[in-house]
Amino acid sequence: MRVLGVDPGLTRCGVGVVEGVAGRPLAMLGVGVVRTPADGELGQRLVAVERGIEAWLDEYEPERVAVERVFSQHNVRTVMGTAQASAVAVLCASRRGIPVALHTPSEVKAAVTGSGRADKAQVGAMVTRLLRLAAPPKPADAADALALAICHIWRAPATHRLQQAQAAARAARAPRPASGGTSVRKVTP
Amino acid sequence: MRVLGVDPGLTRCGVGVVEGVAGRPLAMLGVGVVRTPADGELGQRLVAVERGIEAWLDEYEPERVAVERVFSQHNVRTVMGTAQASAVAVLCASRRGIPVALHTPSEVKAAVTGSGRADKAQVGAMVTRLLRLAAPPKPADAADALALAICHIWRAPATHRLQQAQAAARAARAPRPASGGTSVRKVTP
């Protein structure tokens, strides 16, 4: 399984591609950061994040995309940018029909270090070891993106079963028209 | 000036198109709501919002898009959806090169009712009067989208001067390469 991990952010959006299956050694295919200028105009920054994510999807053709789930207990300003960058990443993947999974920071930490409260250094060290790298990827956003991809590969069997159950529950609860779940109501004067 | 106002939301995204200039009677060209199922998968909802916004941009070809600026003092869950839907709206407009303005809820209320603390009913009543409609647009998200567009048209002269000053300040502070403000750093193993 090939997974693109995305640690969303407007200033630095970490991206990392990992290939492998649970229980076998994993391989890193690429890691990097999509950056946009902190003083840039919001729309231009979102377009730049979209272009960056699209380029990674084009080059690596991942089967799954794992994005960090955004919480709002952080700094208000940061969380907005994170939510907006994550929306762009999820949108890019979903537009191509690539399944997207969201993992919380503590799920990711627990998956790669065994503790949901691990610090950045521990996550970096374990990513380095698990992917047999010469040094921890820098900046931390890049290492976090790889950790997300690893987390997804290891949790995939359980996640997949959960998603199937949720989809079945949704289908049973409310049958939707074949045209999809959107309706646009419009009134003209 | 033709403006598309967007009151962002994942479940209900209000959209309204208003044409006119400050100091002259305004005309509503269209109003509606892009809806996605509350129990839908995030990626599919974002794709649906994108399709909805794109359809409105295609049909009305606005010169400006005005989006409500998201704050996080609301409910945590709601604010994430609002931030994500707003990112999609801003992205769609910016991709086409349409300038986007963000207005706070109190700026919008103050513009159309004279008070930044006006309630939904007052906003709806003023939108109805200003656009000479037979009845207030429903739901409130649709009326809010029209209020955003009206606010933008009335504030446009001041906003335009401010944006020019900010762009000039940015250009003076940090000259950027001609290729644009994004850099993608990539490391391959």
Boltz contact constraints between the chains, C-beta under 6 A:
constraints:
  - contact:
      token1: [A, 28]
      token2: [B, 189]
      max_distance: 6.0
  - contact:
      token1: [A, 30]
      token2: [B, 188]
      max_distance: 6.0
  - contact:
      token1: [A, 31]
      token2: [B, 187]
      max_distance: 6.0
  - contact:
      token1: [A, 32]
      token2: [B, 185]
      max_distance: 6.0
  - contact:
      token1: [A, 32]
      token2: [B, 186]
      max_distance: 6.0
  - contact:
      token1: [A, 33]
      token2: [B, 185]
      max_distance: 6.0
  - contact:
      token1: [A, 34]
      token2: [B, 184]
      max_distance: 6.0
  - contact:
      token1: [A, 35]
      token2: [B, 183]
      max_distance: 6.0
  - contact:
      token1: [A, 36]
      token2: [B, 182]
      max_distance: 6.0
  - contact:
      token1: [A, 37]
      token2: [B, 181]
      max_distance: 6.0
  - contact:
      token1: [A, 39]
      token2: [B, 170]
      max_distance: 6.0
  - contact:
      token1: [A, 40]
      token2: [B, 181]
      max_distance: 6.0
  - contact:
      token1: [A, 42]
      token2: [B, 90]
      max_distance: 6.0
  - contact:
      token1: [A, 43]
      token2: [B, 90]
      max_distance: 6.0
  - contact:
      token1: [A, 43]
      token2: [B, 94]
      max_distance: 6.0
  - contact:
      token1: [A, 43]
      token2: [B, 100]
      max_distance: 6.0
  - contact:
      token1: [A, 46]
      token2: [B, 87]
      max_distance: 6.0
  - contact:
      token1: [A, 46]
      token2: [B, 90]
      max_distance: 6.0
  - contact:
      token1: [A, 46]
      token2: [B, 91]
      max_distance: 6.0
  - contact:
      token1: [A, 47]
      token2: [B, 94]
      max_distance: 6.0
  - contact:
      token1: [A, 47]
      token2: [B, 95]
      max_distance: 6.0
  - contact:
      token1: [A, 48]
      token2: [B, 182]
      max_distance: 6.0
  - contact:
      token1: [A, 52]
      token2: [B, 184]
      max_distance: 6.0
  - contact:
      token1: [A, 72]
      token2: [B, 72]
      max_distance: 6.0
  - contact:
      token1: [A, 72]
      token2: [B, 76]
      max_distance: 6.0
  - contact:
      token1: [A, 76]
      token2: [B, 72]
      max_distance: 6.0
  - contact:
      token1: [A, 80]
      token2: [B, 83]
      max_distance: 6.0
  - contact:
      token1: [A, 83]
      token2: [B, 80]
      max_distance: 6.0
  - contact:
      token1: [A, 83]
      token2: [B, 83]
      max_distance: 6.0
  - contact:
      token1: [A, 83]
      token2: [B, 84]
      max_distance: 6.0
  - contact:
      token1: [A, 84]
      token2: [B, 83]
      max_distance: 6.0
  - contact:
      token1: [A, 84]
      token2: [B, 87]
      max_distance: 6.0
  - contact:
      token1: [A, 87]
      token2: [B, 46]
      max_distance: 6.0
  - contact:
      token1: [A, 87]
      token2: [B, 84]
      max_distance: 6.0
  - contact:
      token1: [A, 87]
      token2: [B, 87]
      max_distance: 6.0
  - contact:
      token1: [A, 90]
      token2: [B, 42]
      max_distance: 6.0
  - contact:
      token1: [A, 90]
      token2: [B, 43]
      max_distance: 6.0
  - contact:
      token1: [A, 90]
      token2: [B, 46]
      max_distance: 6.0
  - contact:
      token1: [A, 91]
      token2: [B, 46]
      max_distance: 6.0
  - contact:
      token1: [A, 94]
      token2: [B, 43]
      max_distance: 6.0
  - contact:
      token1: [A, 94]
      token2: [B, 47]
      max_distance: 6.0
  - contact:
      token1: [A, 95]
      token2: [B, 47]
      max_distance: 6.0
  - contact:
      token1: [A, 100]
      token2: [B, 43]
      max_distance: 6.0
  - contact:
      token1: [A, 170]
      token2: [B, 39]
      max_distance: 6.0
  - contact:
      token1: [A, 181]
      token2: [B, 37]
      max_distance: 6.0
  - contact:
      token1: [A, 181]
      token2: [B, 40]
      max_distance: 6.0
  - contact:
      token1: [A, 182]
      token2: [B, 36]
      max_distance: 6.0
  - contact:
      token1: [A, 182]
      token2: [B, 48]
      max_distance: 6.0
  - contact:
      token1: [A, 183]
      token2: [B, 35]
      max_distance: 6.0
  - contact:
      token1: [A, 184]
      token2: [B, 34]
      max_distance: 6.0
  - contact:
      token1: [A, 184]
      token2: [B, 52]
      max_distance: 6.0
  - contact:
      token1: [A, 185]
      token2: [B, 32]
      max_distance: 6.0
  - contact:
      token1: [A, 185]
      token2: [B, 33]
      max_distance: 6.0
  - contact:
      token1: [A, 186]
      token2: [B, 32]
      max_distance: 6.0
  - contact:
      token1: [A, 187]
      token2: [B, 31]
      max_distance: 6.0
  - contact:
      token1: [A, 188]
      token2: [B, 30]
      max_distance: 6.0
  - contact:
      token1: [A, 189]
      token2: [B, 28]
      max_distance: 6.0
